[in-house]
Amino acid sequence: MLLAGAVAVLVAAEWPRVAALLRIEGRFPRRQRRRKPHLQLVPSESEEFAASVERDLQQLPTLDERDRR
C-alpha cells in the first residue's frame, strides 16, 4: 500500500517531463491553442512610455545631503 502511494507520487511529480518526452498534451494546451487565434498583438508604445517615466522621475522631490541633517 505504501509502495503504491510512493509510485503514485513519483508519477505525479514526473508527469510533465514524461508527457513532454512522449509529446502527450493535456487538455489545457489544446484549449489555449484554440483561443490563440482570437488574440491580437498590441503595438508597442515604449518610446512614449519611457518619456513619460522620465518626466515623472524628474518631477519627484529629492533629498539633498544637507536636508538629511
N, C-alpha and C positions, 0 to 999 in steps of 0.2 A: 504494500500500500504506500509506504513512504518512498520507495523507489519509483513508483508510477507518478507520484506527485513531483519528485525531483525531475523526472524526464519531461513532464508537462511544463514545468517552469523553464527548463532549458530550451525546449522547443519554442515556447512563447518569447523568450528573450532573444533567440537567434532567428526568429522568423523573418524579419526584414532582410537580413543578409541572405538567407536561403531563398527567399522569394526573388531577390534581385539576381541571384545566380541562375535560378530556373526561369527567370523572366515571367514570374507569375504576378499579375496585377490584382490588387484588391478592388473593392467597389469604389473607393474614393477617387483613385486616379481616373477611372472611367467617367465618373460624374464630373470631375474637374475638366477633363478633356472635352466633354460635351458643352460645358459652359464657356470655354475659352473663345470660340468664335464671336460671342456676344461682347467681349471686352474691346475697348477702344484705347489706343495709346494717346495720352495727353501730351501735347507739345511742352517742351521744357522752357521755362522762363527763368533760367538760372542767373542770367546777367541782371535782370531786373531785381531778382531776389537778393543777389549779392549786393547790389547798390542800395537796396532798402535796408539791409542789415548794417552796412557801413554807415548810413545816415543815422540809424538808431543808436549804434555804438558811439558815434560822435556826440550825440545829444545826452548820453548818460553822464550823470555827475561823477566826478572822480575825487579821490582823496589825495592831497599832496602830503609830503613828508611833514611839513610844518603844521598841517591840520591835525595830524595824528597826535602831536604833542599837546 
